[in-house]
Amino acid sequence: MAESTEMDYKSLPKIELHAHLNGSLSTSCLTELYHMKYPNTDDPPSHINGYKILDKFVELKDCFERFKYAHDLTDTPKRLKRATEIIINECHDDGVVYLEIRTTPRATEHMTKEVYLSTICEAIIECHEKEPKNPIVKLIPSFDRSKGVNDARDTLDVVLKVREKFPGMIVGIDLSGNPENTNFQDFKPLLQEARNAGLKLTLHCAETAGTEEENMEMLEFGMDRMGHGTFMDESPDTWLTLREKKIPVECCITSNLKCATVPDITKHHIQKLLH
Ligand SMILES: CNc1ncnc2c1ncn2[C@@H]1O[C@H](COP(=O)(O)O)[C@@H](O)[C@H]1O
């Protein structure tokens, strides 16, 4: 009988470079966190069924709504730590050998932004101590555009402080969040400051149609990697500049195959990049 030539894709070593922490929680992880937060309750309501995008096509703003229930469940150091551990373990099971987790430091009723970031760093270290075969994990704090520039200012101060406590852990800054009604210009000085401090930059860009001017401004400002770049090919100039500058584009298919965050638009985007 002929030997099976089927490839074991799971065990192939992989790198995962675009994992938003609160966007990478599998359904079983969300369920566990739900029971930690709401003990003695029935199973979570059906909306905790992962990030499954049930509609054929969702608008960008709908995606951001979906993070609210993850944010509700990762609002204490204990649950945030558990969420981090689960992501790392699930990535390990998926054959990931190098993982960059990105996340927006969030102050909640139960923790400051500094505690938020430190908790994740501690979880990363503990995971490695418990299981040295776990992936190498680095952290990329995010500026959420929708929260404005003052929030990002505050975040950068915290990031630089936490970086001192956990040397080698924080490798860059991500610009993400809903770009609607925000202006890239406002974030430039802070991003430059981060760059001067030795942090790499990954910027979500061209997330919606009709932002050619801003896309070019971002390309001219420069970045080490681009998040999504979904509508980048709308103008030949920006498309060419992207290619000339050889900026790697991160396609957010899903950080974890257990989450179903693959909207049609991402598939379309991948096809464009491949051609
Ligand atoms: C089209 N896709 C996207 N575009 C832009 N930003 C996105 C995103 N998907 C996720 N985020 C950003 O990541 C946060 C959730 O993870 P963290 O709380 O940071 O761990 C979202 O609230 C959003 O700010």
The ligand as an SDF file (V2000), in Angstrom:
LIG
                    3D

 24 26  0  0  0  0  0  0  0  0999 V2000
   -9.2620   44.7240   11.1170 C   0  0  0  0  0  0  0  0  0  0  0  0
   -8.5820   44.2670   12.2980 N   0  0  0  0  0  0  0  0  0  0  0  0
   -8.0700   45.1230   13.1980 C   0  0  0  0  0  0  0  0  0  0  0  0
   -7.7120   46.3820   12.8520 N   0  0  0  0  0  0  0  0  0  0  0  0
   -7.2430   47.2280   13.7950 C   0  0  0  0  0  0  0  0  0  0  0  0
   -7.1190   46.9230   15.0810 N   0  0  0  0  0  0  0  0  0  0  0  0
   -7.4610   45.6910   15.4660 C   0  0  0  0  0  0  0  0  0  0  0  0
   -7.9290   44.7270   14.5430 C   0  0  0  0  0  0  0  0  0  0  0  0
   -8.1780   43.5810   15.2100 N   0  0  0  0  0  0  0  0  0  0  0  0
   -7.8740   43.8510   16.5170 C   0  0  0  0  0  0  0  0  0  0  0  0
   -7.4790   45.1190   16.6660 N   0  0  0  0  0  0  0  0  0  0  0  0
   -7.1250   45.8090   17.9180 C   0  0  0  0  0  0  0  0  0  0  0  0
   -6.8500   44.8300   18.9040 O   0  0  0  0  0  0  0  0  0  0  0  0
   -7.7340   44.9850   20.0260 C   0  0  0  0  0  0  0  0  0  0  0  0
   -8.0310   43.6480   20.6400 C   0  0  0  0  0  0  0  0  0  0  0  0
   -6.8660   43.1160   21.2120 O   0  0  0  0  0  0  0  0  0  0  0  0
   -6.1460   43.7730   22.4930 P   0  0  0  0  0  0  0  0  0  0  0  0
   -7.2250   44.2940   23.4330 O   0  0  0  0  0  0  0  0  0  0  0  0
   -5.2710   44.8880   21.9970 O   0  0  0  0  0  0  0  0  0  0  0  0
   -5.3930   42.6430   23.0840 O   0  0  0  0  0  0  0  0  0  0  0  0
   -8.9680   45.6530   19.4140 C   0  0  0  0  0  0  0  0  0  0  0  0
   -9.7440   46.3040   20.4060 O   0  0  0  0  0  0  0  0  0  0  0  0
   -8.3260   46.6160   18.4070 C   0  0  0  0  0  0  0  0  0  0  0  0
   -7.8700   47.7870   19.0440 O   0  0  0  0  0  0  0  0  0  0  0  0
  1  2  1  0
  2  3  1  0
  3  4  1  0
  3  8  2  0
  4  5  2  0
  5  6  1  0
  6  7  2  0
  7  8  1  0
  7 11  1  0
  8  9  1  0
  9 10  2  0
 10 11  1  0
 11 12  1  0
 12 13  1  0
 12 23  1  0
 13 14  1  0
 14 15  1  0
 14 21  1  0
 15 16  1  0
 16 17  1  0
 17 18  2  0
 17 19  1  0
 17 20  1  0
 21 22  1  0
 21 23  1  0
 23 24  1  0
M  END
$$$$
